[in-house]
Amino acid sequence: MGRSTVAIVVHGGAWSIPPEAREPHARGCLAAAERGFAVLEAAGSAVEAVVTAIELLEDDPTFDAGRGSVLSAEGRVQLDAGLMDGRTLHVGAVAGVHRVAHPIRLARAVLERSSHHLLVGEGAERFAHAQGIPLVDPDSLIVDRERQRYADFLAGRLGAADDFAHDTVGAVALDAGGQLAAGNSTGGVAFSLPGRVGDAPVPGVGYVADSRTGGVACTGWGEQILRVGLATRALVAMERGAAAQDAAAEALEVLERAVQGRAGLIVLDRRGEVGLAHSTLCLAHAYRRSGMPEAVGGTEAVRR
Ligand code: ASP
């Protein structure tokens, strides 16, 4: 009897990734997919693989998550993350934290060690402290690129709105026990109001996982994604029998039809089939499943 299929797919944001930033985006996603895949091959859980992959992306300043996040209108990082265990349908999510270098790790603590699903702001940071997750100086999460972008914003030197939001990260994994998990981590949309929360930490909207069907993670303009419950659209399409790729494309069609929105989705079904679709210019992504010698990825997938 063959070994069970394991698989992981990660994203590193949609939007129009500038040409010089494409290689680091692809490289970061490939490294995260490999790291998550190694967890799965060592019989680690889907939750463990998703968290491991996302932590690597949070550490990579290329991405708008953890260190390297965009700044709010007040010049601060405000971080959101969420994680769903498709085995139990339990969720852990945090929003509006400033002092946590790995918000996905905190989301996991909420999932596994609290009786709640979503903690915000100061309460979330107090929970982090109580759980032994270090609180860091928020300035240590700000990189020069974002300081400069913020200075340009204050000076009125920035261009199209699409350039204001970048590079949220996420992952969906299938483990050897047939369980799925999905998660996201983001610094949100640049120069947004203090307290703004998008889709990324909201279960069923920015991400969803149900081991009976599949897992999904989304990236794009959170305000639009929230209005259609985007991740659930793709999950429901799979429940109706759609293939992972068709489910991703169908969800994007709904987004466009309903709110003229654009986004990117990564999808994994319970057999390990991958779906990747985006109506934005780019979708940084990578994936690897059993039988592939290494992860493959890039900054453009199947566009519709
Ligand atoms: N969806 C994220 C948000 O609205 C941003 C992104 O995916 O780029 O916070």
Residues whose N, C-alpha, C, O or C-beta is under 5 A from the ligand:
A	BS01	LIG	G13 A165 H166 D167 T168 T186 G188 V189 G198 D199 A200 C218 T219 G220 W221 G222 E223
